[in-house]
């Protein structure tokens, strides 16, 4: 049995992943922006819930404090996402970075990426302005996942492209399979034999080669330095 936090789990892929994991007997802590949007329990109850708007750094810090009350997590799925500026940068990259730095190191970290990361730019000036695109933010969070994999030998870290699925963000006409959209995250959070064990970029349980910029160690170092300067939080 694993203890797992899933951010952005009031609906969509996050809710589906949390529901699947809880139905398997895992202790799942869900997250939503407001307590009024606490995810409804399905076939199995949640261990608990944390609340806070991940577009706001102070509230993100508070989410980390709330999560600490549950002890160390075996896995954290950074599922929460925003499609458009100005929320795309704080939700898609700043919050995952801050939560990663502030929480006790879990056994496994899973970060939600997108195929659109391949069109993202490495110009980090958009980090502070909030004017960076969705693709930029997904390039950066993919680089963050790979940087953590290289720097934290005791924690596995992966990025996942869930596909373009028919959620509220993806839209009703999205062509990819909704069930397949969350299964890889749940699998990576709990399966005992994942190969590669860390540093993978996944799509439907298969690894792909992410954009070269995400794999560039110099860019990874630049990104971590920019995030530290932006948040005042250091990843150990």
C-alpha positions as CSV (number, residue, x, y, z in Angstrom):
1,X,0.0,0.0,0.0
2,X,1.4,3.4,-1.0
3,X,0.6,6.9,0.2
4,X,0.1,9.1,-2.8
5,X,-0.7,12.8,-3.3
6,X,-2.4,13.8,-6.6
7,X,-2.5,17.5,-7.3
8,X,-5.4,18.9,-9.4
9,X,-7.6,16.0,-8.6
10,X,-11.0,17.6,-8.4
11,X,-11.8,16.4,-11.9
12,X,-10.3,15.1,-15.1
13,X,-7.1,13.0,-15.3
14,X,-6.2,13.8,-11.7
15,X,-9.5,12.6,-10.3
16,X,-9.4,9.5,-12.5
17,X,-5.8,8.6,-11.3
18,X,-6.8,9.2,-7.7
19,X,-9.9,7.1,-8.0
20,X,-8.0,4.2,-9.6
21,X,-5.3,4.3,-7.0
22,X,-7.7,4.4,-4.1
23,X,-9.7,1.6,-5.5
24,X,-6.5,-0.5,-5.4
25,X,-6.2,0.1,-1.7
26,X,-3.6,2.9,-1.8
27,X,-3.8,5.8,0.6
28,X,-4.6,8.8,-1.6
29,X,-4.6,12.5,-0.7
30,X,-6.4,14.6,-3.2
31,X,-6.0,18.3,-3.9
32,X,-8.2,21.0,-5.2
33,X,-8.1,24.8,-5.3
34,X,-10.9,25.3,-2.8
35,X,-12.5,23.2,-0.1
36,X,-15.8,23.7,-1.8
37,X,-14.4,21.6,-4.7
38,X,-13.3,18.7,-2.6
39,X,-13.3,15.6,-4.9
40,X,-16.2,13.3,-4.2
41,X,-15.2,9.8,-3.1
42,X,-15.8,7.0,-5.4
43,X,-15.4,3.2,-4.7
44,X,-12.9,3.9,-2.0
45,X,-12.4,6.8,0.4
46,X,-9.6,9.3,0.3
47,X,-7.0,9.4,3.1
48,X,-7.5,13.1,3.1
49,X,-7.5,16.3,1.1
50,X,-5.4,19.5,0.7
51,X,-6.5,22.8,-0.7
52,X,-4.9,25.8,-2.3
53,X,-4.6,27.7,-5.6
54,X,-1.3,26.6,-7.2
55,X,-1.3,29.8,-9.2
56,X,-0.4,31.5,-6.0
57,X,3.0,30.8,-4.5
58,X,1.9,31.5,-0.9
59,X,-1.0,29.1,-1.2
60,X,1.3,26.5,-2.8
61,X,3.5,26.8,0.3
62,X,0.4,26.2,2.4
63,X,-0.4,23.1,0.3
64,X,3.0,21.8,1.1
65,X,2.4,22.4,4.9
66,X,-1.0,20.7,4.7
67,X,0.5,17.7,2.9
68,X,3.2,17.4,5.6
69,X,0.5,16.5,8.1
70,X,0.1,13.2,6.3
71,X,3.8,12.3,6.6
72,X,6.2,11.3,3.9
73,X,4.5,10.3,0.6
74,X,5.6,7.3,-1.4
75,X,4.6,9.1,-4.6
76,X,3.5,12.6,-5.7
77,X,1.7,13.0,-9.0
78,X,2.0,16.6,-10.2
79,X,-1.1,16.6,-12.3
80,X,-2.5,20.1,-11.8
81,X,-2.4,22.2,-15.0
82,X,-3.4,25.4,-16.6
83,X,-3.7,26.0,-20.4
84,X,-3.2,29.7,-20.8
85,X,-1.2,32.6,-19.3
86,X,-1.0,34.0,-16.8
87,X,-1.7,30.8,-14.9
88,X,0.2,28.3,-17.1
89,X,3.6,29.2,-15.7
90,X,2.8,29.2,-11.9
91,X,0.6,26.1,-12.1
92,X,2.6,24.0,-14.6
93,X,6.1,24.7,-13.4
94,X,6.5,27.0,-10.4
95,X,4.1,24.9,-8.2
96,X,5.6,21.5,-9.1
97,X,9.1,23.0,-8.4
98,X,8.0,24.5,-5.1
99,X,6.2,21.4,-3.8
100,X,9.1,19.3,-4.8
101,X,11.5,21.5,-2.9
102,X,9.3,22.0,0.2
103,X,8.0,18.5,0.8
104,X,9.9,15.6,2.2
105,X,11.5,13.7,-0.7
106,X,9.0,11.0,-1.8
107,X,9.9,7.7,-3.3
108,X,8.5,8.6,-6.7
109,X,7.7,11.9,-8.5
110,X,5.5,12.0,-11.6
111,X,5.2,15.3,-13.5
112,X,2.6,15.9,-16.2
113,X,4.1,17.0,-19.5
114,X,2.6,17.3,-23.0
115,X,3.6,16.7,-26.6
116,X,3.4,20.5,-26.9
117,X,6.6,20.7,-24.9
118,X,8.4,20.1,-28.2
119,X,7.4,23.5,-29.3
120,X,8.4,25.3,-26.1
121,X,11.2,27.8,-25.8
122,X,14.1,27.9,-23.4
123,X,13.9,31.7,-22.8
124,X,13.3,31.8,-19.1
125,X,12.4,35.5,-19.0
126,X,8.8,34.4,-19.2
127,X,9.1,32.7,-15.9
128,X,8.8,36.0,-14.0
129,X,6.5,37.8,-16.4
130,X,4.0,34.9,-16.6
131,X,3.7,35.5,-20.3
132,X,5.3,32.2,-21.3
133,X,3.1,29.7,-23.3
134,X,1.7,26.4,-22.3
135,X,4.3,24.7,-24.5
136,X,7.1,26.6,-22.7
137,X,5.8,25.6,-19.3
138,X,5.6,21.9,-20.4
139,X,9.2,22.0,-21.7
140,X,10.3,23.4,-18.4
141,X,8.5,20.9,-16.3
142,X,9.9,18.1,-18.4
143,X,13.4,19.4,-17.9
144,X,12.6,19.7,-14.1
145,X,11.6,16.0,-14.0
146,X,14.8,14.9,-15.7
147,X,16.9,17.3,-13.5
148,X,15.4,15.8,-10.4
149,X,16.0,12.3,-11.7
150,X,19.7,13.1,-12.1
151,X,20.1,14.9,-8.7
152,X,18.1,12.7,-6.3
153,X,19.3,9.2,-6.5
154,X,16.9,8.0,-3.8
155,X,13.8,9.3,-5.7
156,X,12.6,8.2,-9.1
157,X,11.3,11.0,-11.3
158,X,9.4,10.8,-14.6
159,X,7.6,13.0,-17.0
160,X,4.3,11.8,-18.6
161,X,2.5,12.9,-21.7
162,X,-1.1,11.9,-21.1
163,X,-2.2,12.6,-24.6
164,X,-4.9,15.0,-25.8
165,X,-7.8,13.7,-23.9
166,X,-11.4,14.8,-23.6
167,X,-11.3,16.6,-20.2
168,X,-12.4,20.1,-19.4
169,X,-9.0,21.3,-20.5
170,X,-8.7,19.1,-23.5
171,X,-12.2,19.7,-24.8
172,X,-14.9,17.3,-25.8
173,X,-13.4,16.7,-29.3
174,X,-10.0,15.6,-28.1
175,X,-9.0,12.4,-29.9
176,X,-7.0,10.4,-27.4
177,X,-8.4,7.8,-25.0
178,X,-9.5,9.2,-21.7
179,X,-8.7,6.0,-19.7
180,X,-5.2,5.7,-21.1
181,X,-4.6,9.4,-20.1
182,X,-4.3,8.6,-16.4
183,X,-3.2,5.0,-16.4
184,X,0.5,5.7,-16.9
185,X,0.7,8.0,-13.9
186,X,-1.0,5.5,-11.6
187,X,1.3,2.8,-13.0
188,X,4.5,4.8,-12.5
189,X,3.4,5.7,-8.9
190,X,3.0,2.1,-7.8
191,X,4.5,-0.5,-10.1
192,X,7.6,-2.2,-8.6
193,X,9.5,-2.7,-11.9
194,X,9.6,0.3,-14.2
195,X,12.3,0.5,-16.8
196,X,14.0,2.9,-17.0
197,X,13.7,3.2,-13.2
198,X,14.0,7.0,-13.4
199,X,14.4,9.8,-15.9
200,X,11.8,8.5,-18.3
201,X,9.4,10.5,-20.6
202,X,6.3,8.4,-21.0
203,X,3.3,8.1,-23.3
204,X,0.8,5.3,-22.6
205,X,3.4,3.2,-20.7
206,X,6.0,3.5,-23.4
207,X,9.1,5.8,-23.3
208,X,9.8,8.4,-25.9
209,X,12.7,10.7,-26.4
210,X,11.8,14.1,-25.1
211,X,12.9,17.4,-26.7
212,X,16.6,17.9,-26.7
213,X,16.3,21.0,-24.7
214,X,14.7,19.1,-21.9
215,X,17.6,16.7,-21.9
216,X,20.2,19.5,-21.9
217,X,21.9,19.5,-18.5
218,X,23.0,23.2,-19.0
219,X,19.4,24.2,-19.5
220,X,18.3,22.1,-16.5
221,X,20.8,23.9,-14.3
222,X,19.6,27.3,-15.7
223,X,16.0,26.4,-15.0
224,X,16.7,25.3,-11.5
225,X,18.6,28.6,-10.8
226,X,15.8,30.6,-12.3
227,X,13.2,28.8,-10.3
228,X,15.2,29.3,-7.1
229,X,15.6,33.0,-7.8
230,X,11.9,33.4,-8.7
231,X,10.5,31.5,-5.6
232,X,13.3,31.9,-3.0
233,X,13.1,28.2,-2.5
234,X,16.1,25.9,-3.0
235,X,15.9,22.3,-4.2
236,X,18.3,20.3,-2.1
